[in-house]
Amino acid sequence: MKLGELAFASYLFDKIDNGNFAKFLKAVKCLDFNKDEDCTTIIGHLNSYWGCRRSNLSHKKAGKKLKTWHKKWADKLFDKDKNLDELKEDDLDSAANAYEELLKCKVQYVTKNGKPRSISFGPTAAAKILFILRPKALPPWDSAIKKQLVGEKNNGHNEKDLYKEFLKHVKENVIPALREDCKKHRFELEKLPQKLGRPDHITIPKLIDEYYWITITRKIVPPTREVLQRWLKWYNQEPMD
């Protein structure tokens, strides 16, 4: 992931998203994970704004499960102000353990056809909930991103291992490379959202998620240097070689 590629993906995502993420954050900002009804609302917003597909009939019971999970695990997570590249091994373990326990939150409900069904928080919803709680450190993902970067649940790896591997990949490979790129252009990585003209609520993990969503989920390849140079000449109305 190069700085220019991330900038392209960020710009494109912002236009495609059309303010939905900002609406989502505004909607959940005033909600309390310690209240059943607010947790139910959070799950509804994950459906409405962030594409987590689960039946509305399951939301109330799932909200109660989410509140119980939050009461047990929220205080075990690291400080809210920590960035991903500041996390220690035990911080990564606490996030992975919380993620695993959230996956186990299963509820039973009856469909509109009167059939009983069981549903749990999947990897996508679980990662996005953890991102809500720690937006500076825990990037969200979806099934396509998960599959390409860390694979599926096989070869002795469970879901907790895969999530931790994803966090370590971003922490140890992506962020250092971006930080080095930013230094070459004489600004710190933390200033990147501002440099891209993005609002204050956009964090570095969110920018990385946008890059992966554009390039992996939507399969949009950033333009090459040669293409960008050609466009720049067109912008400047320079003659072509």
Sequence and secondary structure as in RCSB ss.txt:
>XXXX:A:sequence
MKLGELAFASYLFDKIDNGNFAKFLKAVKCLDFNKDEDCTTIIGHLNSYWGCRRSNLSHKKAGKKLKTWHKKWAD
KLFDKDKNLDELKEDDLDSAANAYEELLKCKVQYVTKNGKPRSISFGPTAAAKILFILRPKALPPWDSAIKKQLV
GEKNNGHNEKDLYKEFLKHVKENVIPALREDCKKHRFELEKLPQKLGRPDHITIPKLIDEYYWITITRKIVPPTR
EVLQRWLKWYNQEPMD
>XXXX:A:secstr
  HHHHHHHHHHHHHHHTTHHHHHHHHHHT  TTSHHHHHHHHHHHHHHH     GGGHHHHHHHHHHHHHHHGG
GS  TT  GGG  HHHHHHHHHHHHHHHT EEEEE TTS EEEEE  HHHHHHHHHHH TTT     HHHHHHHH
  S TT  HHHHHHHHHHHIIIIIHHHHHHHHHHTTS GGGHHHHTT  TT  HHHHHHHHHIIIIIS      H
HHHHHHHHHHTT    
